[in-house]
Every structure is written in C-alpha cells, then in structure tokens.
Amino acid sequence: MNLLQQALVLTAIAGVGVVTAFADITVKGSDTMVILGQKWAEVYMQQHAAVKIQVTGGGSGIGFAALQNKQTDLANASRRIKAKEVETCLKAFGKRPREYAVAKDGLSVYVHVENPVTQLSVEEVGAIFSGRIKNWQEVGGPDALIIRYSRENSSGTYEFFKDHVLQGKDFAPAVQTLAGTAQVLQAVAKDKRSIGYGGAAYGQGAKHLKISPVKGGIAIEPTEETVVSNQYPISRFLYLYLNPELEKGELKAYVDWIRSDDGQRVVKDVGYFPLPTNLRRN
C-alpha cells in the first residue's frame, strides 16, 4: 500500500486509530501528520511489543482541543500553538505545553500533471487563492478558470498557508474546502484546471510546482536539501505538544525515540524531511 492509499484509508476511518485496543499512548491532531504518526507508532510498537499507540487525525486545532481537555497524551500539529490555546492549557493543567519540533515539511502546491505551468511565486499563489488571479492564462497557462482546493479551517496547514502565503488575507469565497490533504490531492488529480496545497509527502497523482520567493526570482523545488536549509519559501516545522506532567516513563521514551536518529529515519521513509542534527535527541 503506497502513502496516498494509507492516507485515504486513515481518512476514511476517521476517528479509528492505529490499534483498536486500549492504548498506552494516544496521539491526536494534524491530518498532515497522520501518515507519519501512524508509521512512527507502527515501527515503535514492533520494537516495543508491550506498548500500544493510538493515532487519529482531525486537524491541528482538534489536537490542541484534545490536549486541553486531557483527551490525548500527544497533540500533533503542523503549526505552532496559539496564545489562546496556551492559556486554555494553563487553566486545564497548570503548565504551558511542552513543544517539540519533530520533522520539517515543504508545503507543496499541486496542479494537474497535464497543466503546463511549472512554477509560481509565493505572491502569485496567494493571489490565486485570495481570488485576485482567476484564470490560468494570467500566470502563463491555458485560458481556463482556476479551480482552487483548500484544507478546512481547523487545519494547521490551512492556517500556515493563510499566514505565510495569503499574508493573512481571506481565501476567496469560491475556494472549495476539503477535510484532508489526501482529498485535496485526489481532487487536483481529476481536474486539469485545479490547484491545491498540502504536505510534501502527499505527492502521487499530481505535480508539485516550483515556488519562487518573489515574482521573477529563482523557483525552488521542495526537496530535503531546500526544505531543511529553508531555501524553499514555504518550509515549516511539524510539532508534537504534551502536558509536561506526563513526560515520563513510556511517553517520554516514545517522544525521545521520535526525535532520535531511528525516529528521524521514519520521517524520511514517509516522505517528509528529518530534523537538522542539532535539534535531534542524542
């Protein structure tokens, strides 16, 4: 089963985890990180047979809500926690959540494989999703209306994209929102006029555009080298958050393993990018 198929299966069984038994460790949050979280859990459980890990998605915001309500041990997030979410956690368990960067991601912009456009600037992508650019002809493509697909607003990917690509502007009313990156990719793969965005690990069935920081600048492909070095202009960290009071025993061992060389090899196998060496757990 390839990564896209895994993601579709996980999305189709929303709310169902990696295991159906009661879990020692529960993980909830970012849909971008579901395939990565599942693979981490699978590999770790193979090495630690007595440990059960349950992984579900729903979006970064859902993960933070679960953390605040003490309904998860770990919250996966494709964005950093907001001040209001920190405040709610302080009220719930008296401490600021512990934050760990666990991987890097190049947020990719997808188009149909037959679309002749190969590159855009960050500004042009923002103009497309905010509605200022409506036709592919305006960016060197065919005379066709652009069909835009986005993640839902509970998604950390949605918020990161809005902040860093749209510069805080609203998405155009015509933008269609979908529940997960796998659905965005499916929609783009079916329509030659379409465009979408999501994590770098979700690539099959569509074309990743090269992105330049400014119009007329050098367009850069999201590769491990360009993402880890921050040359690719839509690069970000992926995070884990937890209640510091729970950071002991098997939970601590699992988080430490994720940030170790062994855990970071899983990151690369899934299609995301490992942490720089100085951020790993020795």
KOLSE-166985 format. One record per residue (C-alpha): z, x, y; residue number from 1. Coordinates in steps of 0.25 Angstrom, whole numbers, plus 5000, padded with zeros to 4 digits. Layout:
# KOLSE-166985
<c3: Z&c1: X&c2: Y&pos: NUM>
...
***
This chain:
# KOLSE-166985
<c3: 5000&c1: 5000&c2: 5000&pos: 1>
<c3: 4996&c1: 5006&c2: 5013&pos: 2>
<c3: 5005&c1: 5006&c2: 5026&pos: 3>
<c3: 4998&c1: 4994&c2: 5032&pos: 4>
<c3: 4999&c1: 4986&c2: 5019&pos: 5>
<c3: 5014&c1: 4990&c2: 5019&pos: 6>
<c3: 5016&c1: 4985&c2: 5033&pos: 7>
<c3: 5009&c1: 4972&c2: 5030&pos: 8>
<c3: 5018&c1: 4969&c2: 5018&pos: 9>
<c3: 5030&c1: 4972&c2: 5026&pos: 10>
<c3: 5026&c1: 4964&c2: 5038&pos: 11>
<c3: 5022&c1: 4952&c2: 5028&pos: 12>
<c3: 5036&c1: 4952&c2: 5022&pos: 13>
<c3: 5043&c1: 4953&c2: 5036&pos: 14>
<c3: 5058&c1: 4954&c2: 5034&pos: 15>
<c3: 5057&c1: 4959&c2: 5020&pos: 16>
<c3: 5062&c1: 4973&c2: 5019&pos: 17>
<c3: 5058&c1: 4985&c2: 5010&pos: 18>
<c3: 5068&c1: 4981&c2: 5000&pos: 19>
<c3: 5073&c1: 4967&c2: 4997&pos: 20>
<c3: 5087&c1: 4971&c2: 4992&pos: 21>
<c3: 5099&c1: 4972&c2: 5002&pos: 22>
<c3: 5096&c1: 4985&c2: 5010&pos: 23>
<c3: 5106&c1: 4996&c2: 5013&pos: 24>
<c3: 5097&c1: 4999&c2: 5025&pos: 25>
<c3: 5090&c1: 4989&c2: 5034&pos: 26>
<c3: 5079&c1: 4992&c2: 5043&pos: 27>
<c3: 5072&c1: 4983&c2: 5053&pos: 28>
<c3: 5063&c1: 4983&c2: 5065&pos: 29>
<c3: 5050&c1: 4989&c2: 5069&pos: 30>
<c3: 5037&c1: 4984&c2: 5061&pos: 31>
<c3: 5030&c1: 4997&c2: 5065&pos: 32>
<c3: 5041&c1: 5004&c2: 5057&pos: 33>
<c3: 5041&c1: 4995&c2: 5045&pos: 34>
<c3: 5032&c1: 5003&c2: 5036&pos: 35>
<c3: 5039&c1: 5015&c2: 5040&pos: 36>
<c3: 5053&c1: 5009&c2: 5038&pos: 37>
<c3: 5048&c1: 5004&c2: 5024&pos: 38>
<c3: 5043&c1: 5017&c2: 5020&pos: 39>
<c3: 5056&c1: 5025&c2: 5024&pos: 40>
<c3: 5064&c1: 5014&c2: 5016&pos: 41>
<c3: 5055&c1: 5016&c2: 5004&pos: 42>
<c3: 5056&c1: 5031&c2: 5004&pos: 43>
<c3: 5071&c1: 5031&c2: 5007&pos: 44>
<c3: 5074&c1: 5021&c2: 4996&pos: 45>
<c3: 5066&c1: 5029&c2: 4986&pos: 46>
<c3: 5075&c1: 5041&c2: 4989&pos: 47>
<c3: 5088&c1: 5033&c2: 4990&pos: 48>
<c3: 5088&c1: 5022&c2: 4979&pos: 49>
<c3: 5101&c1: 5016&c2: 4983&pos: 50>
<c3: 5096&c1: 5013&c2: 4997&pos: 51>
<c3: 5089&c1: 5000&c2: 5001&pos: 52>
<c3: 5082&c1: 4999&c2: 5014&pos: 53>
<c3: 5076&c1: 4986&c2: 5020&pos: 54>
<c3: 5065&c1: 4987&c2: 5031&pos: 55>
<c3: 5060&c1: 4976&c2: 5039&pos: 56>
<c3: 5052&c1: 4975&c2: 5052&pos: 57>
<c3: 5051&c1: 4964&c2: 5063&pos: 58>
<c3: 5049&c1: 4974&c2: 5075&pos: 59>
<c3: 5058&c1: 4984&c2: 5082&pos: 60>
<c3: 5065&c1: 4973&c2: 5090&pos: 61>
<c3: 5069&c1: 4965&c2: 5077&pos: 62>
<c3: 5074&c1: 4978&c2: 5072&pos: 63>
<c3: 5083&c1: 4980&c2: 5084&pos: 64>
<c3: 5088&c1: 4966&c2: 5084&pos: 65>
<c3: 5092&c1: 4968&c2: 5069&pos: 66>
<c3: 5099&c1: 4981&c2: 5073&pos: 67>
<c3: 5107&c1: 4974&c2: 5084&pos: 68>
<c3: 5110&c1: 4962&c2: 5074&pos: 69>
<c3: 5115&c1: 4972&c2: 5063&pos: 70>
<c3: 5104&c1: 4967&c2: 5054&pos: 71>
<c3: 5097&c1: 4981&c2: 5051&pos: 72>
<c3: 5102&c1: 4995&c2: 5049&pos: 73>
<c3: 5090&c1: 5001&c2: 5056&pos: 74>
<c3: 5080&c1: 4996&c2: 5066&pos: 75>
<c3: 5066&c1: 5001&c2: 5066&pos: 76>
<c3: 5060&c1: 5002&c2: 5080&pos: 77>
<c3: 5046&c1: 5006&c2: 5085&pos: 78>
<c3: 5052&c1: 5006&c2: 5099&pos: 79>
<c3: 5065&c1: 5011&c2: 5106&pos: 80>
<c3: 5077&c1: 5001&c2: 5107&pos: 81>
<c3: 5079&c1: 4994&c2: 5120&pos: 82>
<c3: 5091&c1: 4994&c2: 5129&pos: 83>
<c3: 5094&c1: 4979&c2: 5126&pos: 84>
<c3: 5093&c1: 4982&c2: 5111&pos: 85>
<c3: 5103&c1: 4993&c2: 5112&pos: 86>
<c3: 5112&c1: 4984&c2: 5120&pos: 87>
<c3: 5112&c1: 4974&c2: 5109&pos: 88>
<c3: 5115&c1: 4984&c2: 5098&pos: 89>
<c3: 5127&c1: 4989&c2: 5107&pos: 90>
<c3: 5132&c1: 4975&c2: 5106&pos: 91>
<c3: 5129&c1: 4974&c2: 5092&pos: 92>
<c3: 5135&c1: 4987&c2: 5086&pos: 93>
<c3: 5141&c1: 4994&c2: 5098&pos: 94>
<c3: 5131&c1: 5006&c2: 5098&pos: 95>
<c3: 5117&c1: 5010&c2: 5102&pos: 96>
<c3: 5108&c1: 5010&c2: 5090&pos: 97>
<c3: 5104&c1: 5024&c2: 5085&pos: 98>
<c3: 5089&c1: 5027&c2: 5087&pos: 99>
<c3: 5081&c1: 5036&c2: 5078&pos: 100>
<c3: 5066&c1: 5039&c2: 5080&pos: 101>
<c3: 5061&c1: 5039&c2: 5066&pos: 102>
<c3: 5046&c1: 5041&c2: 5068&pos: 103>
<c3: 5034&c1: 5041&c2: 5078&pos: 104>
<c3: 5023&c1: 5032&c2: 5079&pos: 105>
<c3: 5010&c1: 5031&c2: 5087&pos: 106>
<c3: 5008&c1: 5017&c2: 5091&pos: 107>
<c3: 4993&c1: 5015&c2: 5087&pos: 108>
<c3: 4983&c1: 5006&c2: 5094&pos: 109>
<c3: 4974&c1: 4999&c2: 5083&pos: 110>
<c3: 4960&c1: 4994&c2: 5085&pos: 111>
<c3: 4950&c1: 4989&c2: 5074&pos: 112>
<c3: 4943&c1: 5000&c2: 5066&pos: 113>
<c3: 4930&c1: 4996&c2: 5072&pos: 114>
<c3: 4934&c1: 4996&c2: 5086&pos: 115>
<c3: 4926&c1: 5007&c2: 5093&pos: 116>
<c3: 4938&c1: 5010&c2: 5103&pos: 117>
<c3: 4945&c1: 5023&c2: 5098&pos: 118>
<c3: 4955&c1: 5025&c2: 5109&pos: 119>
<c3: 4962&c1: 5019&c2: 5121&pos: 120>
<c3: 4972&c1: 5023&c2: 5131&pos: 121>
<c3: 4986&c1: 5018&c2: 5132&pos: 122>
<c3: 4983&c1: 5011&c2: 5145&pos: 123>
<c3: 4971&c1: 5004&c2: 5138&pos: 124>
<c3: 4979&c1: 5000&c2: 5126&pos: 125>
<c3: 4989&c1: 4994&c2: 5136&pos: 126>
<c3: 4978&c1: 4987&c2: 5144&pos: 127>
<c3: 4973&c1: 4981&c2: 5131&pos: 128>
<c3: 4986&c1: 4975&c2: 5126&pos: 129>
<c3: 4990&c1: 4970&c2: 5140&pos: 130>
<c3: 4977&c1: 4963&c2: 5142&pos: 131>
<c3: 4970&c1: 4971&c2: 5153&pos: 132>
<c3: 4959&c1: 4976&c2: 5143&pos: 133>
<c3: 4954&c1: 4965&c2: 5135&pos: 134>
<c3: 4940&c1: 4970&c2: 5129&pos: 135>
<c3: 4937&c1: 4982&c2: 5121&pos: 136>
<c3: 4926&c1: 4985&c2: 5130&pos: 137>
<c3: 4936&c1: 4989&c2: 5141&pos: 138>
<c3: 4940&c1: 5001&c2: 5132&pos: 139>
<c3: 4927&c1: 5005&c2: 5126&pos: 140>
<c3: 4926&c1: 4995&c2: 5115&pos: 141>
<c3: 4917&c1: 4983&c2: 5112&pos: 142>
<c3: 4916&c1: 4971&c2: 5120&pos: 143>
<c3: 4927&c1: 4963&c2: 5113&pos: 144>
<c3: 4940&c1: 4957&c2: 5117&pos: 145>
<c3: 4952&c1: 4965&c2: 5113&pos: 146>
<c3: 4962&c1: 4958&c2: 5103&pos: 147>
<c3: 4976&c1: 4964&c2: 5104&pos: 148>
<c3: 4987&c1: 4964&c2: 5094&pos: 149>
<c3: 5001&c1: 4968&c2: 5097&pos: 150>
<c3: 5015&c1: 4968&c2: 5090&pos: 151>
<c3: 5025&c1: 4957&c2: 5093&pos: 152>
<c3: 5035&c1: 4960&c2: 5104&pos: 153>
<c3: 5047&c1: 4962&c2: 5094&pos: 154>
<c3: 5039&c1: 4975&c2: 5090&pos: 155>
<c3: 5043&c1: 4989&c2: 5095&pos: 156>
<c3: 5029&c1: 4993&c2: 5094&pos: 157>
<c3: 5025&c1: 4981&c2: 5104&pos: 158>
<c3: 5036&c1: 4986&c2: 5114&pos: 159>
<c3: 5032&c1: 5000&c2: 5113&pos: 160>
<c3: 5017&c1: 4997&c2: 5115&pos: 161>
<c3: 5021&c1: 4987&c2: 5127&pos: 162>
<c3: 5029&c1: 4998&c2: 5133&pos: 163>
<c3: 5020&c1: 5010&c2: 5131&pos: 164>
<c3: 5006&c1: 5005&c2: 5131&pos: 165>
<c3: 5007&c1: 4992&c2: 5139&pos: 166>
<c3: 5017&c1: 4999&c2: 5148&pos: 167>
<c3: 5026&c1: 4987&c2: 5148&pos: 168>
<c3: 5015&c1: 4976&c2: 5151&pos: 169>
<c3: 5014&c1: 4964&c2: 5143&pos: 170>
<c3: 5004&c1: 4962&c2: 5132&pos: 171>
<c3: 4992&c1: 4953&c2: 5135&pos: 172>
<c3: 4994&c1: 4938&c2: 5130&pos: 173>
<c3: 4982&c1: 4940&c2: 5121&pos: 174>
<c3: 4988&c1: 4951&c2: 5113&pos: 175>
<c3: 4992&c1: 4946&c2: 5099&pos: 176>
<c3: 5005&c1: 4950&c2: 5093&pos: 177>
<c3: 5007&c1: 4953&c2: 5078&pos: 178>
<c3: 5020&c1: 4955&c2: 5070&pos: 179>
<c3: 5017&c1: 4969&c2: 5065&pos: 180>
<c3: 5009&c1: 4981&c2: 5067&pos: 181>
<c3: 5002&c1: 4978&c2: 5053&pos: 182>
<c3: 4998&c1: 4965&c2: 5058&pos: 183>
<c3: 4992&c1: 4971&c2: 5071&pos: 184>
<c3: 4984&c1: 4981&c2: 5063&pos: 185>
<c3: 4979&c1: 4970&c2: 5054&pos: 186>
<c3: 4974&c1: 4962&c2: 5066&pos: 187>
<c3: 4967&c1: 4974&c2: 5072&pos: 188>
<c3: 4961&c1: 4978&c2: 5059&pos: 189>
<c3: 4954&c1: 4964&c2: 5059&pos: 190>
<c3: 4949&c1: 4963&c2: 5073&pos: 191>
<c3: 4939&c1: 4973&c2: 5080&pos: 192>
<c3: 4944&c1: 4968&c2: 5093&pos: 193>
<c3: 4958&c1: 4971&c2: 5091&pos: 194>
<c3: 4969&c1: 4981&c2: 5095&pos: 195>
<c3: 4983&c1: 4983&c2: 5091&pos: 196>
<c3: 4994&c1: 4993&c2: 5090&pos: 197>
<c3: 5005&c1: 4998&c2: 5081&pos: 198>
<c3: 5011&c1: 5010&c2: 5074&pos: 199>
<c3: 5003&c1: 5021&c2: 5069&pos: 200>
<c3: 5006&c1: 5019&c2: 5054&pos: 201>
<c3: 4998&c1: 5005&c2: 5055&pos: 202>
<c3: 4984&c1: 5010&c2: 5055&pos: 203>
<c3: 4976&c1: 5005&c2: 5044&pos: 204>
<c3: 4965&c1: 4995&c2: 5047&pos: 205>
<c3: 4963&c1: 4998&c2: 5062&pos: 206>
<c3: 4960&c1: 5010&c2: 5071&pos: 207>
<c3: 4970&c1: 5018&c2: 5079&pos: 208>
<c3: 4965&c1: 5021&c2: 5093&pos: 209>
<c3: 4968&c1: 5034&c2: 5100&pos: 210>
<c3: 4976&c1: 5032&c2: 5112&pos: 211>
<c3: 4976&c1: 5040&c2: 5125&pos: 212>
<c3: 4988&c1: 5040&c2: 5135&pos: 213>
<c3: 4979&c1: 5037&c2: 5147&pos: 214>
<c3: 4965&c1: 5032&c2: 5148&pos: 215>
<c3: 4955&c1: 5043&c2: 5147&pos: 216>
<c3: 4965&c1: 5052&c2: 5140&pos: 217>
<c3: 4965&c1: 5058&c2: 5126&pos: 218>
<c3: 4966&c1: 5048&c2: 5116&pos: 219>
<c3: 4976&c1: 5051&c2: 5105&pos: 220>
<c3: 4977&c1: 5046&c2: 5090&pos: 221>
<c3: 4991&c1: 5043&c2: 5085&pos: 222>
<c3: 4993&c1: 5054&c2: 5075&pos: 223>
<c3: 5006&c1: 5061&c2: 5071&pos: 224>
<c3: 5003&c1: 5072&c2: 5080&pos: 225>
<c3: 5000&c1: 5064&c2: 5092&pos: 226>
<c3: 5012&c1: 5054&c2: 5090&pos: 227>
<c3: 5023&c1: 5064&c2: 5087&pos: 228>
<c3: 5019&c1: 5072&c2: 5099&pos: 229>
<c3: 5018&c1: 5060&c2: 5108&pos: 230>
<c3: 5003&c1: 5063&c2: 5111&pos: 231>
<c3: 4999&c1: 5049&c2: 5106&pos: 232>
<c3: 5002&c1: 5040&c2: 5118&pos: 233>
<c3: 5009&c1: 5028&c2: 5110&pos: 234>
<c3: 5019&c1: 5036&c2: 5102&pos: 235>
<c3: 5033&c1: 5031&c2: 5099&pos: 236>
<c3: 5045&c1: 5034&c2: 5090&pos: 237>
<c3: 5049&c1: 5024&c2: 5079&pos: 238>
<c3: 5064&c1: 5022&c2: 5078&pos: 239>
<c3: 5076&c1: 5018&c2: 5070&pos: 240>
<c3: 5089&c1: 5011&c2: 5076&pos: 241>
<c3: 5102&c1: 5009&c2: 5070&pos: 242>
<c3: 5117&c1: 5006&c2: 5073&pos: 243>
<c3: 5123&c1: 5020&c2: 5073&pos: 244>
<c3: 5135&c1: 5014&c2: 5066&pos: 245>
<c3: 5126&c1: 5012&c2: 5054&pos: 246>
<c3: 5121&c1: 5026&c2: 5054&pos: 247>
<c3: 5128&c1: 5032&c2: 5042&pos: 248>
<c3: 5126&c1: 5032&c2: 5027&pos: 249>
<c3: 5113&c1: 5028&c2: 5021&pos: 250>
<c3: 5108&c1: 5022&c2: 5034&pos: 251>
<c3: 5109&c1: 5036&c2: 5041&pos: 252>
<c3: 5103&c1: 5043&c2: 5029&pos: 253>
<c3: 5091&c1: 5034&c2: 5030&pos: 254>
<c3: 5089&c1: 5036&c2: 5045&pos: 255>
<c3: 5091&c1: 5051&c2: 5043&pos: 256>
<c3: 5080&c1: 5051&c2: 5032&pos: 257>
<c3: 5070&c1: 5043&c2: 5040&pos: 258>
<c3: 5071&c1: 5054&c2: 5051&pos: 259>
<c3: 5071&c1: 5065&c2: 5041&pos: 260>
<c3: 5058&c1: 5073&c2: 5036&pos: 261>
<c3: 5058&c1: 5064&c2: 5024&pos: 262>
<c3: 5058&c1: 5051&c2: 5032&pos: 263>
<c3: 5048&c1: 5056&c2: 5042&pos: 264>
<c3: 5038&c1: 5059&c2: 5031&pos: 265>
<c3: 5039&c1: 5044&c2: 5028&pos: 266>
<c3: 5035&c1: 5042&c2: 5043&pos: 267>
<c3: 5022&c1: 5050&c2: 5041&pos: 268>
<c3: 5019&c1: 5043&c2: 5028&pos: 269>
<c3: 5019&c1: 5030&c2: 5034&pos: 270>
<c3: 5010&c1: 5034&c2: 5046&pos: 271>
<c3: 5020&c1: 5036&c2: 5057&pos: 272>
<c3: 5024&c1: 5049&c2: 5063&pos: 273>
<c3: 5036&c1: 5057&c2: 5060&pos: 274>
<c3: 5047&c1: 5061&c2: 5070&pos: 275>
<c3: 5046&c1: 5075&c2: 5076&pos: 276>
<c3: 5054&c1: 5085&c2: 5069&pos: 277>
<c3: 5065&c1: 5086&c2: 5079&pos: 278>
<c3: 5068&c1: 5071&c2: 5078&pos: 279>
<c3: 5070&c1: 5071&c2: 5063&pos: 280>
<c3: 5082&c1: 5071&c2: 5055&pos: 281>
<c3: 5085&c1: 5085&c2: 5048&pos: 282>
***
